[in-house]
Amino acid sequence: MNRLKVIFAGTPEFAVPSLAALIASGFPPIAVYTQPDRPAGRGRKLQASPVKRLADKESIPILQPASLRRDPEAIARLQALDADLMVVVAYGLLLPPPVLEAPRLGCVNVHASLLPRWRGAAPIQRALLAGDDRTGICIMAMEAGLDTGPVYHRVTTPIAARETGASLHDRLATLGAQALIDALPGIIDGSRLPEPQDEGEATYAHKIAKEEALIDWSQPAQAIERQVRAFNPWPVAQTRLDEAALRIWDAEADPAVTTMAPPGSVIAADRSGIAVATASGALRVTLLQPPGRRPMSAADFLNARHLDGVRLG
């Protein structure tokens, strides 16, 4: 088992625990695939992906094709690795059939949802937006469809009442790494058989668009709170104040509040937060970010700005 030839494909921070777990558990990849370096930061300098940084530190060969669908040379190079298994975690590039079929045992994916719920690019945020009370990790056999393959192993975890996109991301990244290591022996020796997904239960986690971050105060307070939590740390829920964007990092719904004020109206503001009227209940904003400033508490914000009679949005 220790001689297994594994290829790892992943790019963001979510994939790092899985790569680290493979290395620590005696399955060091013979090669790591990750997306090409991208410009980032204020200077727009090229930045290596988190997966590339770990692979480089561990002296694992790194390959960064721009595509595996329209590059026959890149496909041939992968096939020449003669791998037994390919582990894919948030790689971000589509794998064509020749790649899926190249490893002897195929390709397995660490997916951050309880498939078939939330197939697609943004399962963590979509679960939070929908108000799901649980989510989890699936270790899935990959096929040509989008997250349609049969599932080898699944682990369930509750979603906490105040869970954010950031906290759930980190928990699932760790859970995914452990689930991968737990599932691998059975996948390798054939004792763990994958179960087909129920197509009738499938839902899709479409990629998050920045426009979704704009708060619609005519929604219920609980829905807006889920939006704030789901979009922390990206793209961050926001509203308008004096024609400028005001980012909302943390807020809590109070569905019991009743008011005749139009949605978006500030109905109370003190050191405990800024209460904003919604279609149903109020949203108490506790952490916010004015343009050009760092995130700050509502108390600090109110030291410099009075919100009496203000309507957001």
N, C-alpha and C positions, 0 to 999 in steps of 0.2 A: 504494500500500500504506500510505503514511503517513496517508492520509485515512480509513483504516478506523475505523469507529465501534464501539468495544469497550466492553462493560459488564463490570466485574469484580465477582465475588461471593465474599467470603471473610470470615473472622472472626478466627481465632487467629493466633499467632505463625508457625505453619507456612505461612500464606498470604502473609506479608509479603514474602519474597524474590521470589515470583512477581509481586506487584504492583509491586515496585521494578524488576524486570527489564522488565516491560511499559513502564513509564515511561521507563527508560533506553534502551530499544531502539526508541523512536519509535512506540509504540502506547499513548499515554496514554489511559486510559479516559475516556469521556464521563460516566460515573457509576460510583460504587462502592456496592454493596449489602453491608451487614454487619448482624449481629444487633443488636438493641437493647442499650443500655448496661445492665450488670448490677451489682448490689451486690457488692462484694468487699472483702477486708481486714477488720481488726478493727472498723473503724467502719462497715462495710457501706455505704460511700458508692458511688454509681453510678460505674462505671468504663467508659470507652470501650474498645472492642476494639483490639488492636494494628493491625488493618487500618484502622480508623477514624482512628487517630492519624496514620498515614502519609498517608491520603487528605486529611485536614484540613491537614497540613503542605504538601501539594502542591496545595492549593486545588481538589481534585476534588469535585464535588457528591456528597453522601452521602445514601443512603436507608436507612432502618432499619425496614422493616415487621416486625411481629411474626409475620406469616404471609404466604405467597404462595398458599396453597391456599384460604383462606376469606376473602379480601379482594379482591373484584372491582375496587375502586378502585386498589389497589396493582398488580394485574395490568395494568389499563388504562394506568396511568402508565408501567410498564415498556414496554409495547407502543408507547406514544407516543414513546419514545426512538428508535425506528426504527433499532435497532442492526444491525450486520453480524454481530457475534459476541459471545457471552457466555462469559467464562472463569470457571470455578467452582473454587475451591480451599478445601476444608474450610469451606464456608459454614455448614452446620449446619441449614439449612431445606430441606424438600422442595420441589422445583420441579414444579408441575403441568404437564400438556401444553401449555396456552396459553403458559406462560413458555418451555418448551423449544422451542416452535415459533416464538416471536416473532423472534429474530434471523435474518437472511437465511441465514447459514451454520450456524445452530444453536448449541448450547452444548457447550463442551469442558471436561473435568474433569482436574485434575492429581491423580492417585491414588497413594498411597504403598504400592504393592505390585505384584507381577508378576501382573496379572490373567490368568486368573480366580481365582487363589489370593488369598484374603483380601479378598473384597468386604466392604464394610461399614465400621463406625465406628472400629474400633481395629486397623488392619492392622499398625502398627508393633509394638505390644505382643504381638499374637497370633503374629507371626513369631518374636519372641524366645522366647515361652513354648513354642512348638512345637520350638524348636531348629533352625530353618531355617538353612542355611548361606549363603543369599543372599536378597536382596530387590531392590527397585528402584522405578522410577517408570513409570507408564503415563499417556500423554496419550490420553484416551478421549472419543469422541463420546457425549454423554449421551442416554439415552432413559428411558422411564418406569420400567423396572426398576431395582433397587438395584445400581448398578455393573455393569450387564449390557451396556453399549454396546460397539461395536467399537472397537478400539485403533488409533490413528494412529501411535503411537511408544512404544517402551519402552526403558528403560535399566536395566541390571542392575548391582548392586554387592554385593560379599561382605559378610557379617555377621561382624565380628571376634569373636574368642573372648571378649573382655571388654566387648563392646558393651552399652550401657545404653539404656533407652528415650529418655533425654535425648540421648545422642550420636547415636543413629540418627535421631531426629527432626530434629536440626539438619543432619545430612548429607543426608537425603532432602529437606528443605526447599530446600537449595541446589541439589541435583541436579534437583529438580522445576522450579525456575525456569529452569535452563539447558535442560532438556528441552522446556519450553514454548516458549521462544524458538527453539530448533532446529526444532520442528515447525510453528510458525505459518506460515511462508511457503508450505510445501506444502499446508497446510490451506486457506489463503486462495486460492491459484491452482488448487487441485484436483488437483495432481500427487501429493499424498500420500493414498493411499486407505486407509481403515481396514480392519482385519482382524477378522472376527467372533471372539468368544471361544468356547472349547470348553466347553460347559455341563457336560460330564462331568467336568471337572477343577475345578469351582467349589468353593471353601470359603468360609466366612463368618466374618468378624472381628466378633463381637458386642461391643457396648459393654462396657467394663470396669466391673464392680461393685466397690464398696469391700470387700465381703465376700471377694472373691477374694484380697485382700492378706494374709489370715490364713494363716500358714504351718502346714502339716500335716507334722509331723516324721516321720510314717510314710511319707512319700514319699522316693524316692532323693535323695541330695545334689545330683546334677546337675540334677534337676528343680527343686529348691528354689533353686539358684543362678540358674537361668533366671528364676524368679519374682522374685527380688530384682532382677535386672538389668532385667527388663521393666517393673517397677513403680517404677523410679527415673526421673523424680521424682514420679510420682503413680500410684496412691495410697500407695505405699511399703509394701513387705512388712513384716509385723509379727508378733510373737508375744506371749505373756504372761509377765511376771515379777512375782511378788508381786501378782497380780491387776491389774496395770497393763499398758498396752500398751507394748511395746518395739519401736521401729521399726528395721528392718535396712536400711541404705543400701548396704552393699557386703559381699560375702562370696564365698568361693571354695570350690568342691567339691573334696574329696580322696576320690575313689572307692576308693582303695587301702586306706583305713583299715578295719580290722575291729575290732569291739567287741561285747561281750555286753550293753552298757548299753542300757536302753530308749530308744527314739527321743525326742529332746528333751533328753536328759541332757548336761550339760556334762562332757566327758571330758578336757579340758585347757584351760588359760587362762593365757596369758602375753602379753608385749608384741607378739608376732606375730599374735595373734588369739585368739578364743574358739572352740574346736572343740566342735561339738555333734553328737551321734550322730543318725543318720537310719536309714531302712530299709536303705540300702545306702551305705556310706561315711560320711564326716563332712563337715560344713559348717563352714568356718573364717570366723567373722564378724570383719570388720576395721573396719567403720564402723557405728555404731549411735546411737540417739537415745532417751534416757529421756524420760518425760513432762515437759513444761515446760522442756526443755533443748534446746540446739542439737545437731546431729550431732557426734559425737566419736569419736576412735579407740578401739579396744579397749583400748589401753594406758592412755589417760586414764580410761576407764570403770573399769578394774580398780584404779586408784589409790584409788577411793572405795568399791568394792564387791567382795567376794570371792564367787566363784561355785562354790566347792567343794561338790559334792553337790547342786547345783541342777538342777532339771529345768524346761525351758522349755515353754510351751504350756499 
